[in-house]
Amino acid sequence: MWGRRRRDGDEDEPEVEETTQASSTPSGSGSGEAGDEGDSPKSDRTGGPFDESEVDLDEARKGRVDLGGLLVKAAPGMKLQLQVDQRTGNATSAVLAVEDAAVQLIAVAAPRSSGLWGQTRLQIAQDAQRRGGRAEEASGPFGTEVRLVIPVQAPDGKQLLQPSRVSAIDGPRWMLRATFLGKATNDAATFQRFVELVKETVVIRGQSPMAPGDVIVLKPPAGNRPATDPSQPLPA
């Protein structure tokens, strides 16, 4: 777990935590053998999120948190959690939370010629059904989104139903998946604020060869220290 030290008077600096999760392939990612079959057209990214080639990185880092594979916009009161794969030790996703709303961001490599979101939506729906939940497609801010309701176990052992809204944006050789949680699923104003955070994100895939579906690894921001706050991660 990591905690980022705020500068005095800087309320926009997010608190950063690092949490560990069991090793697994993120739902909806492809395999190293995935090709273009069943892939979707590239997304309209006129208003973001952006590829590293489309921005001045020095300027883009101003007001954003540098997570290596992602630059994410800082927001007042925001807590940022990195989720780490136990097997590899790599940070695979970032959760941006403000009060009782959050969005989880996962970036993966994608084919050069077409996107992954078409086949990923099917995989997400199948996974939800296997877990006893339900999934439906609807129009969202980035095109077709998947709306999920999944049974989860609360810390006190009770079974709860957790709603989420999953969108994805296909960029040049990457796909950014955004899972909206908590109040961001049912309050229009809150949802729109988190949509804007997603649009402000910059994806830094790099030039190294990657198989479609491979996660673009994240890292804690520079200047982090071991956290003393033992707060638990948001449900995701």
Secondary structure per residue as TSV (DSSP state, phi and psi in degrees):
chain	resnum	aa	ss	phi	psi
A	1	M	-	360.0	141.4
A	2	W	E	-126.5	148.7
A	3	G	E	-131.0	130.5
A	4	R	E	-91.4	130.2
A	5	R	-	-78.1	124.8
A	6	R	-	-78.5	147.5
A	7	R	-	-78.0	147.6
A	8	D	T	-57.0	129.0
A	9	G	T	81.6	-0.8
A	10	D	-	-100.7	91.7
A	11	E	T	-79.1	-12.6
A	12	D	T	-83.2	-12.4
A	13	E	S	-70.7	122.9
A	14	P	-	-78.4	152.5
A	15	E	E	-81.6	136.7
A	16	V	E	-117.9	130.5
A	17	E	E	-126.4	153.6
A	18	E	E	-121.6	126.2
A	19	T	E	-122.3	158.0
A	20	T	E	-110.0	140.5
A	21	Q	E	-133.8	158.7
A	22	A	-	-61.5	148.5
A	23	S	-	-65.8	129.7
A	24	S	-	-163.7	156.3
A	25	T	-	-80.7	126.3
A	26	P	-	-53.0	135.5
A	27	S	T	-56.5	126.6
A	28	G	T	98.1	-5.8
A	29	S	-	-81.8	152.7
A	30	G	-	-86.6	-173.9
A	31	S	-	-109.6	172.8
A	32	G	T	-64.3	-15.2
A	33	E	T	-96.5	1.5
A	34	A	-	-66.6	141.2
A	35	G	-	-118.5	-150.4
A	36	D	S	-89.1	-8.9
A	37	E	T	-61.6	127.2
A	38	G	T	80.2	3.2
A	39	D	-	-76.5	163.5
A	40	S	B	-107.9	162.1
A	41	P	-	-63.9	160.1
A	42	K	-	-64.8	150.0
A	43	S	-	-80.2	156.8
A	44	D	-	-80.1	112.4
A	45	R	-	-114.2	34.4
A	46	T	T	-54.6	-40.9
A	47	G	T	-102.2	14.3
A	48	G	S	100.1	167.6
A	49	P	-	-68.9	167.4
A	50	F	E	-116.6	151.9
A	51	D	E	-86.8	153.5
A	52	E	G	-56.6	-29.4
A	53	S	G	-74.2	-11.9
A	54	E	G	-99.4	-1.2
A	55	V	S	-134.2	163.9
A	56	D	-	-84.4	109.8
A	57	L	H	-61.9	-36.2
A	58	D	H	-61.7	-42.9
A	59	E	H	-71.0	-38.9
A	60	A	H	-64.0	-31.7
A	61	R	T	-71.5	-17.5
A	62	K	T	-73.0	119.6
A	63	G	T	83.8	3.1
A	64	R	E	-121.8	156.6
A	65	V	E	-93.7	126.0
A	66	D	E	-87.6	109.1
A	67	L	-	-107.3	20.3
A	68	G	S	82.8	-82.0
A	69	G	S	-79.1	-13.1
A	70	L	E	-138.8	143.6
A	71	L	E	-110.1	118.7
A	72	V	E	-115.0	142.8
A	73	K	E	-71.1	133.0
A	74	A	-	-79.5	145.8
A	75	A	-	-137.1	149.8
A	76	P	T	-56.6	131.1
A	77	G	T	76.3	9.1
A	78	M	-	-79.5	137.2
A	79	K	E	-109.1	138.3
A	80	L	E	-122.3	124.8
A	81	Q	E	-117.5	132.8
A	82	L	E	-100.2	130.2
A	83	Q	E	-101.2	128.2
A	84	V	E	-111.4	133.9
A	85	D	E	-72.4	121.6
A	86	Q	T	-59.8	-36.6
A	87	R	T	-72.3	-45.7
A	88	T	T	-95.7	-22.0
A	89	G	-	78.2	5.9
A	90	N	-	-89.7	141.6
A	91	A	E	-77.1	124.9
A	92	T	E	-110.4	-18.2
A	93	S	E	-152.4	160.1
A	94	A	E	-123.8	134.9
A	95	V	E	-110.8	119.3
A	96	L	E	-101.1	116.7
A	97	A	E	-124.7	136.9
A	98	V	E	-131.5	112.2
A	99	E	T	55.7	-121.4
A	100	D	T	-103.0	30.5
A	101	A	E	-134.9	152.6
A	102	A	E	-158.3	162.5
A	103	V	E	-136.6	133.8
A	104	Q	E	-100.1	130.2
A	105	L	E	-114.0	128.5
A	106	I	E	-131.7	126.5
A	107	A	E	-111.1	134.0
A	108	V	E	-130.9	157.2
A	109	A	E	-70.9	150.5
A	110	A	-	-139.7	163.1
A	111	P	-	-62.2	152.8
A	112	R	S	-67.9	-34.4
A	113	S	S	-87.4	-24.9
A	114	S	S	-155.9	172.9
A	115	G	B	-92.8	176.6
A	116	L	S	-108.4	-12.9
A	117	W	H	-63.4	-32.7
A	118	G	H	-58.4	-50.8
A	119	Q	H	-75.5	-28.2
A	120	T	H	-66.8	-38.8
A	121	R	H	-58.3	-42.2
A	122	L	H	-63.1	-42.7
A	123	Q	H	-64.8	-39.6
A	124	I	H	-63.5	-44.0
A	125	A	H	-63.8	-41.9
A	126	Q	H	-64.3	-39.6
A	127	D	H	-64.8	-40.8
A	128	A	H	-62.1	-42.2
A	129	Q	H	-65.8	-38.9
A	130	R	H	-62.4	-30.0
A	131	R	T	-90.0	7.8
A	132	G	T	82.8	15.7
A	133	G	-	-104.8	-166.1
A	134	R	E	-138.2	155.7
A	135	A	E	-142.3	142.7
A	136	E	E	-144.5	146.3
A	137	E	E	-90.8	145.8
A	138	A	E	-152.0	167.1
A	139	S	E	-76.8	134.0
A	140	G	E	-131.3	-176.2
A	141	P	T	-68.7	-18.7
A	142	F	T	-115.6	18.4
A	143	G	E	112.3	-146.6
A	144	T	E	-70.9	130.7
A	145	E	E	-118.8	165.2
A	146	V	E	-113.7	125.8
A	147	R	E	-104.1	123.0
A	148	L	E	-116.8	150.1
A	149	V	E	-133.4	115.6
A	150	I	E	-123.2	132.8
A	151	P	E	-71.3	131.0
A	152	V	E	-133.5	160.5
A	153	Q	E	-100.6	124.7
A	154	A	-	-75.0	163.3
A	155	P	T	-55.5	-29.1
A	156	D	T	-86.0	5.5
A	157	G	S	92.9	-8.4
A	158	K	-	-74.9	147.9
A	159	Q	E	-88.0	128.2
A	160	L	E	-124.5	160.8
A	161	L	E	-104.4	121.0
A	162	Q	E	-106.6	115.2
A	163	P	E	-83.5	151.4
A	164	S	E	-153.8	159.9
A	165	R	E	-125.4	124.1
A	166	V	E	-113.9	120.9
A	167	S	E	-118.2	164.6
A	168	A	E	-150.4	150.7
A	169	I	E	-125.2	122.0
A	170	D	E	-89.6	118.8
A	171	G	E	-111.9	-167.8
A	172	P	T	-72.0	102.3
A	173	R	T	67.2	23.7
A	174	W	E	-152.8	159.9
A	175	M	E	-130.5	131.2
A	176	L	E	-106.4	117.4
A	177	R	E	-101.2	132.3
A	178	A	E	-121.3	119.0
A	179	T	E	-109.9	113.2
A	180	F	E	-88.4	134.5
A	181	L	E	-131.5	161.3
A	182	G	E	64.7	-136.9
A	183	K	G	-63.7	-20.1
A	184	A	G	-68.4	-12.0
A	185	T	G	-88.5	-20.7
A	186	N	T	-133.8	0.8
A	187	D	-	-117.4	117.0
A	188	A	H	-61.4	-42.5
A	189	A	H	-66.9	-41.9
A	190	T	H	-65.1	-43.7
A	191	F	H	-57.2	-44.9
A	192	Q	H	-64.7	-36.2
A	193	R	H	-62.9	-38.7
A	194	F	H	-75.0	-32.0
A	195	V	H	-59.6	-41.8
A	196	E	H	-65.0	-35.4
A	197	L	H	-62.9	-40.8
A	198	V	H	-64.0	-42.1
A	199	K	H	-64.6	-28.4
A	200	E	T	-81.1	-5.0
A	201	T	-	-74.2	142.2
A	202	V	E	-114.5	128.2
A	203	V	E	-96.9	127.5
A	204	I	-	-114.9	89.3
A	205	R	-	-76.5	-35.2
A	206	G	-	83.0	178.3
A	207	Q	S	-105.4	-0.9
A	208	S	S	-67.2	144.9
A	209	P	-	-62.0	134.4
A	210	M	-	-141.0	141.5
A	211	A	-	-75.3	146.8
A	212	P	T	-54.3	130.3
A	213	G	T	96.5	-14.8
A	214	D	-	-63.9	136.1
A	215	V	B	-73.7	136.0
A	216	I	-	-80.1	111.9
A	217	V	-	-69.2	141.0
A	218	L	B	-105.4	170.2
A	219	K	-	-148.1	153.8
A	220	P	-	-62.3	148.9
A	221	P	-	-62.5	154.5
A	222	A	T	-63.2	144.3
A	223	G	T	88.6	11.2
A	224	N	E	-79.9	159.8
A	225	R	E	-135.0	160.6
A	226	P	E	-58.0	132.0
A	227	A	-	-75.4	144.7
A	228	T	-	-100.8	-13.5
A	229	D	-	-82.7	115.4
A	230	P	-	-88.0	21.2
A	231	S	-	-57.6	148.2
A	232	Q	-	-84.1	153.4
A	233	P	-	-70.2	155.5
A	234	L	-	-63.3	146.9
A	235	P	-	-61.3	140.9
A	236	A	-	-142.3	360.0
